[in-house]
């Protein structure tokens, strides 16, 4: 059994070392892709201030202040090829499918080229707001060449952002 674990661990190291990507590491996890260290910070999206209770009386799901949502394999200024693999990272909370009400959990939403969104309403499902209600933690996106902004937002069982909001930084990537 320990030989199998060692072999799998060795294979994982070999796969990471030989993956052909320049790898960068920071506090949020592993970063892949050709990074541009001189990339200007991406402007944050315009987001309505989060309220603990919505107008209709819906009490938003509470998120711990320590919860963090981030991109595991992409960073601001990355240059990538399409399809773009996007891996979601979450710490301080767990992932549960949409419709499942469980404290300390939520599911991912990926905002593509979204400049503003409402923190007090269900996130819409469309080409720019991608839902991962089955609990998925990664996706392969077909994006046209050019610059695109990406941001992750955690939603509760009803696709409503938590209070306080659990969202990643908004990054800009270039698809070649």
C-alpha positions, 0 to 999 in steps of 0.5 A: 500500500505505501509503495502505491502511495509513493508511486502516485505521489512521485507521478504527481510530482513528475506531472507537475514538474513536466507540465510545460507551464511556467508555475508561480505560487503565492498565498492563494495556491498554485498559479499557472500560465505565462504571467505578466508581473507588470500587469496593472491590477484589474478594477473591481466590479461594482457590487451592491453592499451586502445586507444580512436580510433581503427586502422580502425577509430572506435571511442570507446565509452567513459566511465566516470572515475567514472564508477565501475564494480564489483562482488556483491556477490563474492570476491577474495578467496570465496569458493562456490558450483556449480552452481555458482551464479554470480551477476554483479554490475555497478555504474556510468553507465547504462546497455543497450543490445548489438546493442543499442548505448546509451551514458553512457551504455554498457553490461556485459562480464564475463571472466572465466579463461582468462589470457589476452585480447585485450581492442581494439577489440570486446570481442570474444564469447566462453566458457571463454568469456561469453556475456550478450548482452540482458542486463543481470546482473547475471548468474548461472555458472556450473563450475568444482571443483577447482580454477577459475578466474573471471573478468567482462568487460563492452562492448559497443554496438559492444562488444568493451571495453570502453575507459577508460576500465570499468572492475572489479578486477580479482578474484579467487574463489574455487568451491568445 
